[in-house]
């Protein structure tokens, strides 16, 4: 599968694997059980350049490609998907939004500390009534003199309580629908930001998720990203790239579940034979391996297209949809192969099982991805090649 990668990218992938096994693996259960954000691990990830992967060195980034990005996310998620999620959200959402659409002053002010992990980024689009219907925002931003006054609630914000820099989407003109949505850079220290409920989640427990409340929060006018009314369009473009990250995360989770299943099947005996000798188990492993390879190919192709500056949105949705569903199936099969032990927290496939489901929901549900794919191929008569 590594034929897509250059020798340098293979070395980056190996660096990510070594880091995950040495620095993350020993602490996975601790962070999961406590629901604790891994500040120390994120700091180390910043030090080796994994929190500014695709951004230019002049802004403190590593200057790598999207193929490097997916390889890194995959390897981290193979060990702990929740940390993979945090790395993907930090790179692909907040930091990427500022890089893609911010002006030069905004980039130079915020990117260096984000890219090096000195500050954590958050991205606030979803609201209690606006999940898949992302244009149905109620949070408002009213311009008063040199500030915008933000009021409203955001839900399910990754890094909501730990983020230092938050990109927030809010309505600046109610009469224009989605074309009246704008985006802003909000710093954690601004008055009027209230960190709400921290979600007690089924999985991905080391990745911080909470609600945010904006109560007459004053944001300087210079923190408007782009122009008024561009926020929704910006957000959709950011989500398209973010889906590649979620696909990579899904591939990593599925690979981790598969490797554990393969190892266990060759060690566990039943009826006097290793369970790997039974066709029922062999077929499960065969299906897992084939589906993971297919998901990886889709994901790498989407990343390759993005690196080439080509339209990647269709393949990003395909990769996110297929890979996330594969992750769920592989996690289920891993628990089944482990049997009763797969249901016990002492064995890591239990965590993969809990973590996997979010991947078919976050950054656009599987159903939303199918709508995007169908619209693209029907309206544009896309030839898949």
Buried (B, 14 or more C-beta within 10 A) or exposed (E): EEEBBEEEBEEBBEBBBEBBEEBBBEBBBEBBEEBEBBEEBBBBBBEBBBBBBBBBEEBBBBBBBBBBBBBBBBBBBBBBBBBBBBBBBBBBBBBBBBBBBBEEEBBEBBBBBBBBBBBBBBBBBBBEEBBEEBBEBBBBBEBEEEBBBBBBBBBBBBBBBBBBBBBBBBBBBEEEEBBBBBBBBBBBEBEBBEBBEBBEBEBBBBBBBBBBBBEEBBBBEEBBBBEBBBBBBBBBBBBBBBBBBBBBBBBBBBBBBBBBBBEBBEEBEEEEEBBBBBEEBEEBBEBBBEBBBBBBBBBBBBBBBBBEEEBBBBBBBBBBBBBBBBBBBBBBBBBBBBEEBBEEEEBBBBBBBBBBBBBBBBBBBBEBBBBBBEEBBEEEEEEEE
